[in-house]
Amino acid sequence: MRLEFIQARDLPDAWFQCVYRLLETGREYVIERGSYQGQKRLEFDYITIHIKYPGVRPLLPDIPPSLGIPNPVPEDYLDEYLPYLMTSAKQPGEDYTYGQYLEHQIAEVIRMYKEDGHATNQAYMTVGDPQSIYLTDPPCLRGIDTRVQDGKLHFIVYFRSWDLWNGFPANLGAIQLLKEYMASSIGVDDGEIIAASKGLHLYDYVWELAKLRTMCENPSALSKGNCSNEDPTQRA
């Protein structure tokens, strides 16, 4: 397996660098089970992304107007998505929400840090249960680990499968808002995010948009020199 590591300034930078790197190094395959069965994914074997300043605004990807492509996440989406992450309310037809697993754990983690102190490794919030594997679409986010260090609340998150184009910016934007809320409730500053996944991917229907945004020409063939030589960290 090929392990990738990206260090990013903020959320838009993390998204851009991941798209750029995936077009260079991703593994292409046909989906045999799961979302968009029968279509293709371009996917990292495993990636870790260290985001130093995830609270810097804007939280959503930077798409230059000259490219003429829509932002993967609408501007007002995070306000709608946040209750899905933080509360147990479900809409008709939904098998689950992240909030149904996280709502009570959020309150307990806040209590734990406020009453018991910061020096603990037990403030971990789990998403899913043993029955989740039988769902048609099990939760993609599986856990949010936390650490208070140097007066800041840091998140370490893991996704079993993760749509890079739309899901990555929407999920991390909402997770950042959650972290800011929890940090304020605990009485500490907002910190960093470390995100990891063995399934961060682009579906084939967005490959052309990804190439346009990054100035890369051909997915899975970019190691042969078909990608812009500009430093991707300077283009986000």
N, CA and C of each residue as an Amber inpcrd file, in Angstrom:
protein
   708
   0.8380000  -1.1980000   0.0000000   0.0000000   0.0000000   0.0000000
   0.8770000   1.2540000   0.0000000   0.3800000   2.2930000  -0.6490000
   1.1010000   3.5680000  -0.6980000   0.4800000   4.5360000   0.3060000
   1.2800000   4.9980000   1.2450000   0.8030000   5.9270000   2.2640000
   1.1820000   7.3540000   1.8700000   0.2010000   8.2500000   1.9410000
   0.4130000   9.6470000   1.5830000   0.2560000  10.5260000   2.8140000
   0.9810000  11.6390000   2.8350000   0.8580000  12.6120000   3.9090000
   0.8340000  14.0090000   3.3120000  -0.1240000  14.8180000   3.7470000
  -0.2440000  16.1970000   3.2850000  -0.2940000  17.1150000   4.4910000
   0.4780000  18.1780000   4.4570000   0.4190000  19.2180000   5.4800000
  -0.1470000  20.4670000   4.8290000  -1.2350000  20.9900000   5.3990000
  -1.9700000  22.0910000   4.7870000  -2.1310000  23.2430000   5.7660000
  -2.3000000  24.4440000   5.2030000  -2.5370000  25.6200000   6.0330000
  -3.9400000  25.6110000   6.6080000  -4.9410000  25.4350000   5.7210000
  -6.3370000  25.5770000   6.1000000  -7.1690000  24.5850000   5.3060000
  -8.4850000  24.6310000   5.4570000  -9.3400000  23.6370000   4.8060000
  -9.3240000  23.7490000   3.2830000  -9.4470000  24.9560000   2.6870000
  -9.3680000  25.0280000   1.2260000  -8.0310000  24.5160000   0.6840000
  -6.9490000  24.8130000   1.3640000  -5.6320000  24.3320000   0.9520000
  -5.5660000  22.8080000   1.0380000  -6.1180000  22.2350000   2.1060000
  -6.1290000  20.7770000   2.2550000  -6.8920000  20.1180000   1.1190000
  -8.0500000  20.6730000   0.7820000  -8.8660000  20.1110000  -0.3060000
  -8.1100000  20.1620000  -1.6290000  -7.5400000  21.3230000  -1.9450000
  -6.8360000  21.4570000  -3.2190000  -5.6490000  20.5070000  -3.2990000
  -4.8460000  20.4390000  -2.2340000  -3.6860000  19.5590000  -2.2610000
  -4.0830000  18.0910000  -2.4110000  -5.1820000  17.7010000  -1.7740000
  -5.6430000  16.3100000  -1.8850000  -6.0920000  15.9940000  -3.3050000
  -6.8410000  16.9100000  -3.9130000  -7.2840000  16.6950000  -5.2990000
  -6.0760000  16.5840000  -6.2190000  -5.1420000  17.4980000  -6.0730000
  -3.9370000  17.5140000  -6.8940000  -3.1520000  16.2090000  -6.7360000
  -2.9140000  15.8160000  -5.4790000  -2.1260000  14.6090000  -5.2080000
  -2.8420000  13.3560000  -5.6990000  -4.1580000  13.3200000  -5.5360000
  -4.8980000  12.1280000  -5.9630000  -4.8210000  11.9520000  -7.4720000
  -4.9170000  13.0420000  -8.2220000  -4.7970000  12.9390000  -9.6730000
  -3.4060000  12.4610000 -10.0840000  -2.4200000  12.7460000  -9.2720000
  -1.0530000  12.3010000  -9.5620000  -0.8220000  10.8370000  -9.1960000
  -1.3760000  10.3940000  -8.0720000  -0.9360000   9.1220000  -7.4960000
  -2.0560000   8.1230000  -7.2420000  -3.3110000   8.4910000  -7.4780000
  -4.4240000   7.6420000  -7.0850000  -4.5060000   6.3270000  -7.8350000
  -5.1670000   5.3750000  -7.1990000  -5.4010000   4.0520000  -7.7850000
  -6.8110000   4.0210000  -8.3660000  -6.9180000   3.6520000  -9.6260000
  -8.2160000   3.6040000 -10.3090000  -8.7860000   2.1900000 -10.2550000
 -10.0870000   2.0930000  -9.8990000 -10.7270000   0.7870000  -9.8830000
 -12.2320000   0.9220000 -10.0970000 -12.8690000  -0.1830000 -10.4420000
 -14.3230000  -0.2330000 -10.6330000 -14.9590000  -0.6630000  -9.3150000
 -15.9950000   0.0560000  -8.8830000 -16.6520000  -0.2150000  -7.6080000
 -17.5110000  -1.4700000  -7.7250000 -17.2570000  -2.4710000  -6.9160000
 -18.0190000  -3.7050000  -6.9350000 -19.1440000  -3.7110000  -5.9100000
 -19.0030000  -2.9270000  -4.8500000 -20.0450000  -2.8070000  -3.8410000
 -19.9340000  -1.4240000  -3.2270000 -21.0810000  -0.7910000  -3.0030000
 -21.0840000   0.5280000  -2.3890000 -21.6870000   1.5750000  -3.3040000
 -21.5040000   2.8400000  -2.9290000 -22.0730000   3.9430000  -3.6960000
 -21.5420000   3.9370000  -5.1260000 -22.4440000   4.1640000  -6.0810000
 -22.1060000   4.2220000  -7.5090000 -21.4650000   2.9220000  -7.9970000
 -22.0410000   1.8130000  -7.5780000 -21.5570000   0.5040000  -8.0060000
 -21.4730000   0.4310000  -9.5190000 -20.3710000  -0.0900000 -10.0300000
 -20.1510000  -0.2060000 -11.4650000 -19.3970000   0.9600000 -12.0680000
 -19.3190000   2.0760000 -11.3500000 -18.5400000   3.2090000 -11.8360000
 -17.1210000   3.1280000 -11.2900000 -16.3120000   4.1210000 -11.6490000
 -14.9050000   4.0930000 -11.2580000 -14.6180000   5.0960000 -10.1520000
 -13.6620000   4.7270000  -9.3030000 -13.1030000   5.6310000  -8.3190000
 -11.6060000   5.7870000  -8.5810000 -11.0980000   6.9550000  -8.2690000
  -9.6660000   7.1930000  -8.1480000  -9.4250000   7.4150000  -6.6620000
  -8.5570000   6.6150000  -6.0330000  -8.5310000   6.5660000  -4.5740000
  -7.1090000   6.4500000  -4.0330000  -6.8680000   7.1080000  -2.8920000
  -5.6390000   6.8930000  -2.1410000  -5.7150000   5.5400000  -1.4260000
  -4.5830000   4.8490000  -1.3120000  -4.5440000   3.6550000  -0.4700000
  -4.7590000   4.0510000   0.9960000  -4.0460000   5.0940000   1.4190000
  -4.2190000   5.6280000   2.7740000  -3.5860000   7.0090000   2.7960000
  -4.2800000   7.9480000   3.4270000  -3.7580000   9.3110000   3.4830000
  -4.0170000   9.9240000   4.8550000  -3.0550000  10.7130000   5.3020000
  -3.1810000  11.5150000   6.5140000  -2.9890000  12.9770000   6.1330000
  -3.8960000  13.8370000   6.5900000  -3.8420000  15.2590000   6.2830000
  -3.7560000  16.0350000   7.5900000  -2.7100000  16.8230000   7.7430000
  -2.5060000  17.6480000   8.9310000  -2.8300000  19.0940000   8.5650000
  -3.8730000  19.6380000   9.1870000  -4.3440000  20.9900000   8.8710000
  -4.0380000  21.8890000  10.0670000  -3.1140000  22.8120000   9.8820000
  -2.6010000  23.6200000  10.9930000  -3.6060000  24.6660000  11.4670000
  -4.3040000  25.3130000  10.5320000  -5.2050000  26.4140000  10.8890000
  -6.5830000  26.1990000  10.2470000  -7.3020000  25.1720000  10.6820000
  -8.5800000  24.8370000  10.0360000  -9.6740000  25.8680000  10.2510000
  -9.4880000  26.7730000  11.2230000 -10.5140000  27.7740000  11.4890000
 -10.4410000  29.0030000  10.6050000  -9.4010000  29.1230000   9.7900000
  -9.2690000  30.2860000   8.9070000 -10.4020000  30.2700000   7.8850000
 -11.0740000  31.4090000   7.7500000 -12.1450000  31.5210000   6.7630000
 -11.5970000  31.9790000   5.4290000 -12.2330000  31.5480000   4.3190000
 -13.4140000  30.6880000   4.2500000 -13.0780000  29.2240000   4.5360000
 -14.1030000  28.4630000   4.9260000 -13.9280000  27.0470000   5.2060000
 -14.0720000  26.1830000   3.9560000 -14.7340000  26.7040000   2.9440000
 -15.0430000  25.9230000   1.7420000 -14.0020000  26.1440000   0.6520000
 -13.9460000  25.2450000  -0.3420000 -12.9250000  25.3400000  -1.3920000
 -12.9380000  26.6680000  -2.1390000 -11.7590000  27.0310000  -2.6170000
 -11.5850000  28.2260000  -3.4300000 -11.6800000  27.8250000  -4.8970000
 -12.7100000  28.2970000  -5.5860000 -12.8780000  28.0270000  -7.0110000
 -12.8280000  29.3590000  -7.7490000 -11.7430000  29.6580000  -8.4690000
 -11.6700000  30.9240000  -9.2050000 -12.8360000  31.0720000 -10.1770000
 -13.5120000  32.2220000 -10.1940000 -14.6540000  32.4190000 -11.1010000
 -14.3000000  32.1900000 -12.5600000 -13.0560000  32.4280000 -12.9210000
 -12.6570000  32.2750000 -14.3170000 -12.7610000  30.8390000 -14.8130000
 -12.7870000  29.8790000 -13.8950000 -12.8880000  28.4750000 -14.3020000
 -14.3020000  28.1040000 -14.7260000 -15.2940000  28.8380000 -14.2380000
 -16.6750000  28.5790000 -14.6440000 -17.2450000  27.2840000 -14.1200000
 -16.7490000  26.7900000 -12.9740000 -17.3030000  25.5700000 -12.3950000
 -17.8550000  25.8990000 -11.0160000 -18.9190000  25.2070000 -10.5970000
 -19.5310000  25.5160000  -9.2960000 -18.6680000  25.0510000  -8.1430000
 -18.8140000  25.7220000  -7.0010000 -18.1490000  25.2530000  -5.7970000
 -18.7420000  23.8990000  -5.4110000 -17.9190000  22.9330000  -5.0080000
 -18.4580000  21.6230000  -4.6200000 -19.4760000  21.6850000  -3.4970000
 -19.4140000  22.7260000  -2.6620000 -20.3310000  22.8680000  -1.5290000
 -20.9550000  24.2620000  -1.5820000 -22.2920000  24.3710000  -1.6600000
 -22.9420000  25.6820000  -1.6510000 -22.5980000  26.4720000  -0.3960000
 -22.5990000  27.7920000  -0.5060000 -22.1630000  28.6610000   0.5840000
 -22.9540000  28.4480000   1.8790000 -24.2430000  28.1770000   1.7790000
 -25.0830000  28.0620000   2.9760000 -25.2280000  26.6200000   3.4750000
 -24.4910000  25.6890000   2.8660000 -24.6930000  24.2830000   3.1880000
 -24.2630000  23.9320000   4.6010000 -23.1930000  24.5300000   5.0810000
 -22.6860000  24.1610000   6.4040000 -23.6960000  24.4520000   7.5010000
 -24.4540000  25.5430000   7.3540000 -25.4730000  25.8590000   8.3570000
 -26.5500000  24.7830000   8.4030000 -26.8690000  24.2090000   7.2430000
 -27.8720000  23.1430000   7.1820000 -27.3010000  21.8090000   7.6700000
 -26.0100000  21.6030000   7.4130000 -25.3860000  20.3150000   7.7150000
 -25.0340000  20.1590000   9.1910000 -24.7530000  21.2670000   9.8770000
 -24.2760000  21.1930000  11.2510000 -25.2300000  20.4420000  12.1840000
 -26.5660000  20.6700000  12.1210000 -27.4620000  19.8870000  12.9860000
 -27.3870000  18.3800000  12.7270000 -27.1060000  17.9930000  11.4670000
 -26.9460000  16.5820000  11.1190000 -25.7630000  15.9760000  11.8620000
 -24.7450000  16.8040000  12.1400000 -23.5510000  16.3370000  12.8290000
 -23.7070000  16.3400000  14.3420000 -24.5280000  17.2630000  14.8670000
 -24.5470000  17.5100000  16.3110000 -25.7970000  17.0330000  17.0310000
 -26.8780000  16.7370000  16.3160000 -28.1160000  16.3320000  16.9750000
 -28.6140000  15.0080000  16.4100000 -29.5080000  14.3680000  17.1530000
 -29.9830000  13.0410000  16.7520000 -31.2140000  13.0810000  15.8530000
 -31.6450000  14.2730000  15.4650000 -32.8280000  14.3900000  14.6010000
 -32.5580000  13.7440000  13.2400000 -33.5300000  12.9590000  12.7620000
 -33.4030000  12.3040000  11.4590000 -34.5590000  12.7250000  10.5550000
 -34.2810000  12.8020000   9.2570000 -35.3050000  13.0710000   8.2680000
 -35.9080000  11.7540000   7.7880000 -37.1380000  11.7920000   7.2640000
 -37.7490000  10.5620000   6.7350000 -36.8490000   9.8890000   5.7000000
 -36.6980000   8.5900000   5.8290000 -35.8970000   7.8290000   4.8780000
 -34.4330000   7.7040000   5.2420000 -33.9800000   8.4070000   6.2780000
 -32.5760000   8.3130000   6.6880000 -32.3760000   7.1230000   7.6270000
 -31.3490000   6.3160000   7.3530000 -31.0150000   5.1970000   8.2360000
 -30.3460000   5.6720000   9.5170000 -29.6050000   6.7680000   9.4220000
 -28.8670000   7.2770000  10.5780000 -28.4480000   8.7080000  10.2890000
 -27.9980000   9.3950000  11.3310000 -27.2430000  10.6280000  11.1720000
 -26.0160000  10.5080000  12.0600000 -24.9720000  11.2420000  11.7420000
 -23.8140000  11.2520000  12.6260000 -24.2090000  11.7460000  14.0130000
 -25.1270000  12.7030000  14.0320000 -25.5400000  13.2870000  15.2970000
 -26.1860000  12.2990000  16.2520000 -26.8540000  11.2660000  15.7300000
 -27.4820000  10.3090000  16.6390000 -26.4330000   9.5680000  17.4630000
 -25.2340000   9.4140000  16.9110000 -24.1430000   8.7960000  17.6580000
 -23.3770000   9.8250000  18.4880000 -23.2520000  11.0600000  17.9800000
 -22.3510000  12.0390000  18.5890000 -22.9940000  12.9330000  19.6360000
 -24.2980000  13.1610000  19.5550000 -24.9320000  14.1910000  20.3850000
 -24.5630000  14.0540000  21.8710000 -24.7610000  12.8840000  22.4410000
 -24.5050000  12.7160000  23.8710000 -23.0050000  12.6360000  24.1700000
 -22.2370000  12.1360000  23.2140000 -20.7910000  12.0670000  23.4150000
 -20.1610000  13.4610000  23.4150000 -20.6870000  14.3650000  22.5990000
 -20.1890000  15.7460000  22.5800000 -20.3110000  16.3520000  23.9730000
 -21.4900000  16.2030000  24.5630000 -21.7250000  16.7560000  25.9020000
 -20.7950000  16.1050000  26.9310000 -20.5670000  14.8040000  26.8070000
 -19.7180000  14.1130000  27.7770000 -18.2510000  14.5160000  27.6340000
 -17.7790000  14.6960000  26.4150000 -16.3990000  15.1180000  26.2190000
 -16.1840000  16.5100000  26.8020000 -17.1400000  17.4060000  26.5850000
 -17.0480000  18.7430000  27.1660000 -16.9980000  18.6560000  28.6890000
 -17.8970000  17.8460000  29.2640000 -17.9110000  17.6790000  30.7210000
 -16.6000000  17.0990000  31.2200000 -16.1000000  16.1100000  30.5020000
 -14.8760000  15.4240000  30.8990000 -13.7010000  16.4000000  31.0090000
 -13.5270000  17.2140000  29.9790000 -12.4110000  18.1590000  29.9960000
 -12.6010000  19.2590000  31.0370000 -13.8340000  19.7060000  31.2230000
 -14.0780000  20.7930000  32.1800000 -13.9300000  20.3220000  33.6290000
 -14.4070000  19.1110000  33.9190000 -14.4550000  18.6540000  35.3060000
 -13.2860000  17.7740000  35.7130000 -12.7600000  17.0000000  34.7540000
 -11.7350000  16.0180000  35.1030000 -10.3310000  16.4260000  34.6890000
 -10.2140000  17.4570000  33.8830000  -8.8960000  17.8990000  33.4340000
  -8.6060000  17.5200000  32.0020000  -7.4960000  18.0450000  31.4970000
  -7.1590000  17.9060000  30.0790000  -6.2600000  16.7180000  29.7750000
  -5.6070000  16.1650000  30.7760000  -4.6190000  15.1070000  30.5570000
  -5.2980000  13.7430000  30.5210000  -5.9480000  13.4370000  29.4060000
  -6.6490000  12.1650000  29.2510000  -6.6200000  11.7330000  27.7930000
  -6.6710000  10.4200000  27.5760000  -6.7990000   9.8550000  26.2350000
  -8.1660000   9.1990000  26.0380000  -9.1180000   9.4960000  26.9040000
 -10.4150000   8.8250000  26.8490000 -11.4980000   9.6210000  26.1270000
 -11.1890000  10.8340000  25.6860000 -12.2150000  11.7000000  25.0940000
 -12.3690000  11.4260000  23.6030000 -12.7990000  10.2250000  23.2970000
 -12.9640000   9.7420000  21.9130000 -14.4460000   9.5410000  21.6300000
 -14.9030000  10.0490000  20.4840000 -16.3190000   9.9400000  20.1060000
 -16.4590000   8.9770000  18.9300000 -17.2620000   7.9300000  19.1470000
 -17.4300000   6.8630000  18.1660000 -18.6660000   7.0930000  17.3110000
 -18.5490000   6.7960000  16.0270000 -19.6890000   6.8340000  15.1080000
 -19.9470000   5.4140000  14.6140000 -21.1950000   4.9610000  14.7290000
 -21.5450000   3.6160000  14.3040000 -21.5870000   2.6450000  15.4730000
 -22.0800000   1.4510000  15.1890000 -22.1640000   0.3750000  16.1690000
 -22.0430000  -0.9440000  15.4110000 -22.0390000  -2.0930000  16.1050000
 -21.8600000  -3.3600000  15.3890000 -22.9140000  -3.6380000  14.3240000
 -24.1000000  -3.0280000  14.4470000 -25.1470000  -3.2580000  13.4530000
 -24.9560000  -2.4120000  12.1940000 -24.0680000  -1.4330000  12.2450000
 -23.8830000  -0.5350000  11.1030000 -23.4220000  -1.2610000   9.8470000
 -22.6930000  -2.3580000  10.0200000 -22.1680000  -3.0690000   8.8650000
 -23.2700000  -3.6520000   7.9850000 -24.4630000  -3.8210000   8.5430000
 -25.5730000  -4.3890000   7.7830000 -26.3690000  -3.3290000   7.0240000
 -26.0520000  -2.0640000   7.2200000 -26.7310000  -0.9950000   6.4840000
 -26.2870000  -0.9920000   5.0270000 -27.1670000  -0.5290000   4.1440000
 -26.8060000  -0.3940000   2.7340000 -25.6390000   0.5700000   2.5730000
 -25.6710000   1.6610000   3.3250000 -24.5870000   2.6440000   3.3140000
 -24.1700000   2.9320000   4.7580000 -23.2270000   2.1810000   5.3030000
 -22.7780000   2.4120000   6.6790000 -22.1440000   3.8030000   6.8120000
 -22.0580000   4.3140000   8.0340000 -21.4410000   5.6320000   8.2180000
 -20.0200000   5.6790000   7.6590000 -19.7040000   6.7830000   7.0000000
 -18.3470000   6.9760000   6.4730000 -17.4200000   7.4930000   7.5640000
 -17.8670000   8.4870000   8.3100000 -17.1210000   8.9510000   9.4720000
 -17.2580000   7.9060000  10.5690000 -16.1140000   7.4540000  11.1110000
 -16.1900000   6.4080000  12.1290000 -15.7230000   6.8520000  13.5030000
 -15.0580000   7.9790000  13.5950000 -14.6400000   8.4210000  14.9140000
 -14.0050000   9.7950000  14.9030000 -14.1970000  10.5230000  16.0070000
 -13.5250000  11.7990000  16.2280000 -12.7940000  11.6870000  17.5680000
 -11.4770000  11.6190000  17.5050000 -10.6690000  11.6360000  18.7100000
 -10.3450000  13.0950000  19.0310000 -10.0700000  13.3680000  20.2980000
  -9.8230000  14.7470000  20.7080000  -8.6210000  14.8170000  21.6290000
  -8.0060000  15.9910000  21.6410000  -6.9160000  16.2420000  22.5780000
  -6.8790000  17.7270000  22.9050000  -6.7810000  18.0360000  24.1800000
  -6.5140000  19.4050000  24.6010000  -5.0380000  19.4810000  24.9660000
  -4.3170000  20.2800000  24.2150000  -2.8740000  20.4140000  24.4170000
  -2.4640000  21.8530000  24.1760000  -1.6320000  22.3900000  25.0490000
  -1.1690000  23.7790000  24.9330000  -2.3360000  24.7550000  24.8450000
  -3.4110000  24.4470000  25.5890000  -4.5500000  25.3410000  25.6520000
  -5.4380000  25.3490000  24.4280000  -5.3200000  24.3130000  23.5710000
  -6.1210000  24.2490000  22.3510000  -6.7760000  22.8740000  22.2160000
  -7.9760000  22.8550000  21.6260000  -8.6730000  21.6050000  21.3380000
  -8.3510000  21.1630000  19.9150000  -7.7860000  19.9650000  19.7910000
  -7.4320000  19.3900000  18.4940000  -8.3410000  18.1930000  18.2010000
  -8.6590000  17.9820000  16.9310000  -9.4640000  16.8370000  16.4890000
  -8.6030000  15.9240000  15.6220000  -8.7800000  14.6190000  15.8160000
  -8.2050000  13.5980000  14.9460000  -9.3700000  12.7570000  14.4470000
  -9.6360000  12.7940000  13.1390000 -10.8430000  12.1490000  12.6050000
 -10.4620000  11.0540000  11.6090000 -11.3270000  10.0350000  11.5200000
 -11.0980000   8.9380000  10.5790000 -12.3660000   8.6520000   9.7800000
 -12.1980000   8.5540000   8.4710000 -13.2760000   8.1870000   7.5510000
 -12.9130000   6.8730000   6.8730000 -13.8250000   5.8930000   6.9060000
 -13.5600000   4.6180000   6.2290000 -13.6230000   4.8010000   4.7170000
 -14.5380000   5.6850000   4.2460000 -14.6810000   6.0190000   2.8300000
 -15.0460000   7.4950000   2.7740000 -14.5370000   8.2110000   1.7440000
 -14.6770000   9.6650000   1.8010000 -14.6380000  10.2420000   0.3940000
 -15.7240000  10.8580000  -0.0110000 -15.8080000  11.5270000  -1.3080000
 -15.0320000  12.8450000  -1.2230000 -13.9410000  12.9290000  -1.9320000
 -13.0730000  14.0980000  -1.8450000 -13.7120000  15.3560000  -2.4190000
 -14.4420000  15.2340000  -3.5220000 -14.9420000  16.4320000  -4.1980000
 -15.9800000  17.1850000  -3.3580000 -17.0070000  16.4790000  -2.8910000
 -18.0820000  17.1220000  -2.1300000 -18.0050000  16.8510000  -0.6300000
 -17.7960000  15.5770000  -0.2780000 -17.8840000  15.1780000   1.1150000
 -16.7820000  15.7550000   1.9840000 -15.5520000  15.7250000   1.5020000
 -14.4070000  16.2220000   2.2720000 -14.6080000  17.6640000   2.7360000
 -14.9140000  18.6180000   1.8380000 -15.0700000  20.0000000   2.3160000
 -16.2940000  20.2060000   3.1920000 -17.4040000  19.5220000   2.8810000
 -18.6090000  19.6710000   3.7010000 -18.4000000  19.0740000   5.0870000
 -17.8380000  17.8740000   5.1370000 -17.6140000  17.2020000   6.4240000
 -16.6380000  17.9810000   7.3000000 -15.4910000  18.3520000   6.7360000
 -14.4870000  19.0390000   7.5430000 -14.9220000  20.4410000   7.9320000
 -15.6890000  21.1120000   7.0670000 -16.2110000  22.4250000   7.4390000
 -17.1250000  22.3300000   8.6480000 -18.0260000  21.3440000   8.6370000
 -18.9390000  21.1680000   9.7680000 -18.1990000  20.6800000  11.0090000
 -17.2320000  19.7810000  10.8260000 -16.4500000  19.2870000  11.9560000
 -15.6610000  20.4290000  12.5890000 -15.1560000  21.3400000  11.7740000
 -14.4580000  22.5040000  12.3150000 -15.4020000  23.3760000  13.1460000
 -16.6130000  23.5940000  12.6680000 -17.5850000  24.3700000  13.4420000
 -17.9160000  23.6730000  14.7590000 -18.0290000  22.3550000  14.7210000
 -18.2430000  21.5900000  15.9530000 -17.0720000  21.7810000  16.9090000
 -15.8650000  21.7210000  16.3860000 -14.6720000  21.8750000  17.2340000
 -14.6410000  23.2570000  17.8760000 -15.0080000  24.2850000  17.1310000
 -15.0410000  25.6370000  17.6870000 -16.0660000  25.7400000  18.8130000
 -17.2240000  25.1120000  18.6130000 -18.2570000  25.1150000  19.6550000
 -17.7510000  24.4050000  20.9140000 -17.1260000  23.2440000  20.7300000
 -16.6500000  22.4810000  21.8760000 -15.5060000  23.2010000  22.5890000
 -14.6010000  23.8040000  21.8310000 -13.4940000  24.5390000  22.4390000
 -14.0160000  25.6910000  23.2910000 -14.9930000  26.4220000  22.7570000
 -15.5760000  27.5310000  23.5110000 -16.2570000  27.0280000  24.7810000
 -16.9570000  25.8860000  24.6780000 -17.6510000  25.3220000  25.8340000
 -16.6730000  24.8330000  26.8970000 -15.5450000  24.3050000  26.4630000
 -14.5360000  23.8040000  27.4000000 -13.7620000  24.9630000  28.0280000
 -13.6140000  26.0330000  27.2550000 -12.8480000  27.1790000  27.7380000
 -11.4140000  27.1850000  27.2590000 -11.1810000  26.6000000  26.0570000
  -9.8440000  26.5850000  25.4610000  -9.9370000  27.1730000  24.0510000
  -8.7780000  27.3350000  23.4160000  -8.7390000  27.8620000  22.0600000
  -8.9750000  26.7550000  21.0380000  -9.2880000  27.1680000  19.8250000
  -9.4650000  26.2220000  18.7260000  -8.1070000  25.7510000  18.2230000
  -8.0200000  24.4610000  17.9010000  -6.7430000  23.8900000  17.4960000
  -6.7270000  23.3160000  16.0950000  -5.9240000  22.3030000  15.9010000
  -5.6490000  21.7210000  14.5930000  -6.5770000  20.5350000  14.3100000
  -6.5500000  20.0860000  13.0430000  -7.2530000  18.8660000  12.6360000
  -6.2540000  17.9430000  11.9590000  -6.2710000  16.6790000  12.3600000
  -5.5780000  15.6230000  11.6310000  -6.6570000  14.6700000  11.1330000
  -6.7270000  14.4950000   9.8220000  -7.7520000  13.6380000   9.2200000
  -7.0770000  12.4950000   8.4810000  -7.6660000  11.3060000   8.5520000
  -7.0880000  10.1410000   7.8970000  -8.1910000   9.3080000   7.2560000
  -7.8150000   8.5880000   6.1900000  -8.7780000   7.7120000   5.5150000
  -8.0390000   6.7020000   4.6530000  -8.5840000   5.4810000   4.5650000
  -8.0920000   4.5160000   3.6020000  -9.0090000   4.4790000   2.3780000
  -9.9180000   5.4790000   2.2920000 -10.8450000   5.4750000   1.1640000
 -11.1800000   6.8580000   0.6430000 -10.2290000   7.8000000   0.6610000
 -10.4890000   9.1360000   0.1180000 -10.4030000   9.0610000  -1.4000000
 -11.4790000   9.4720000  -2.0800000 -11.5690000   9.1780000  -3.5100000
 -12.2860000  10.2710000  -4.2920000 -12.1330000  10.1940000  -5.6100000
 -12.9170000  10.9670000  -6.5720000 -13.6630000   9.9930000  -7.4730000
 -14.9670000  10.2070000  -7.6250000 -15.7350000   9.4130000  -8.5930000
 -15.4350000   9.9040000 -10.0040000 -15.5840000   9.0030000 -10.9680000
 -15.1940000   9.3390000 -12.3360000 -15.9870000  10.5020000 -12.9280000
 -17.2040000  10.7650000 -12.4130000 -18.0030000  11.8350000 -12.9960000
 -17.4760000  13.2330000 -12.6510000 -16.5160000  13.3350000 -11.7110000
 -15.9350000  14.6470000 -11.4100000 -14.4650000  14.7410000 -11.8300000
 -13.9340000  13.7360000 -12.4980000 -12.5310000  13.7900000 -12.8790000
 -12.2180000  15.0030000 -13.7550000 -13.1020000  15.2930000 -14.6900000
 -12.8450000  16.4300000 -15.5790000 -12.8420000  17.7450000 -14.8070000
 -13.7600000  17.8860000 -13.8350000 -13.7800000  19.0980000 -13.0110000
 -12.5120000  19.1930000 -12.1720000 -12.0680000  18.0680000 -11.6380000
 -10.8520000  18.0560000 -10.8250000  -9.6390000  18.4450000 -11.6630000
  -9.5760000  17.9420000 -12.8880000  -8.4560000  18.2900000 -13.7640000
  -8.4860000  19.7690000 -14.1090000  -9.6770000  20.3000000 -14.3230000
  -9.8000000  21.7160000 -14.6400000  -9.3440000  22.5790000 -13.4740000
  -9.7630000  22.2150000 -12.2620000  -9.4010000  23.0260000 -11.0880000
  -7.9010000  22.9880000 -10.8170000  -7.2600000  21.8400000 -11.0720000
  -5.8430000  21.6870000 -10.7260000  -4.9140000  21.8650000 -11.9170000
  -5.4790000  22.0160000 -13.1080000  -4.6900000  22.1070000 -14.3400000
  -3.9370000  20.8110000 -14.6130000  -4.5360000  19.7000000 -14.1870000
  -3.9910000  18.3800000 -14.4850000  -4.7940000  17.7720000 -15.6270000
  -4.1380000  17.0090000 -16.4850000  -4.7800000  16.5690000 -17.7210000
  -5.4180000  15.1920000 -17.6370000  -4.6990000  14.2080000 -17.1220000
  -5.2050000  12.8370000 -17.1640000  -5.0910000  12.1380000 -15.8180000
  -6.2230000  11.7580000 -15.1890000  -6.1190000  11.0130000 -13.9420000
  -5.3960000   9.6890000 -14.1500000  -4.6790000   9.2650000 -13.1290000
  -3.9360000   8.0020000 -13.1020000  -2.7090000   8.0030000 -13.9980000
  -2.4890000   9.0670000 -14.7930000  -1.3380000   9.0900000 -15.6850000
  -0.4660000  10.3040000 -15.4340000  -0.7090000  10.9970000 -14.3340000
  -0.0640000  12.2860000 -14.1490000   1.3900000  12.1700000 -13.7480000
   1.7860000  11.0170000 -13.2820000   3.1990000  10.8370000 -12.9490000
   4.0580000  10.8710000 -14.2020000   3.4380000  10.8290000 -15.3810000
   4.1730000  10.8700000 -16.6370000   4.3410000  12.3010000 -17.1470000
   3.9980000  13.2820000 -16.3000000   4.2730000  14.6520000 -16.6760000
   3.1070000  15.4110000 -17.2410000   1.8820000  14.9470000 -17.0250000
   0.7200000  15.6110000 -17.5810000   0.0920000  16.6200000 -16.6330000
   0.7510000  16.9170000 -15.5300000   0.2030000  17.8200000 -14.5370000
   1.0520000  19.0840000 -14.4770000   0.4140000  20.1850000 -14.1140000
   1.1410000  21.4420000 -13.9760000   2.2910000  21.2950000 -13.0040000
   3.4130000  21.9080000 -13.3100000   4.5750000  21.8530000 -12.4290000
   4.5250000  22.8750000 -11.3060000   3.4710000  23.6820000 -11.2560000
   3.3630000  24.6630000 -10.1940000   3.1810000  23.9680000  -8.8450000
   3.6580000  24.6250000  -7.8050000   3.5290000  24.1140000  -6.4500000
   2.0640000  24.1450000  -6.0310000   1.4240000  22.9890000  -5.7670000
   0.0060000  22.9870000  -5.4200000  -0.3050000  23.7400000  -4.1500000
   0.6610000  23.8670000  -3.2400000   0.3890000  24.5950000  -2.0000000
   0.2440000  26.0830000  -2.2360000   0.6220000  26.5470000  -3.4270000
   0.4980000  27.9660000  -3.7360000  -0.7360000  28.2740000  -4.5830000
  -1.5590000  27.2550000  -4.8580000  -2.6840000  27.4520000  -5.7490000
  -4.0220000  27.3270000  -5.0450000  -4.0500000  26.9540000  -3.7990000
  -5.3200000  26.7560000  -3.0950000  -5.8890000  28.0970000  -2.6620000
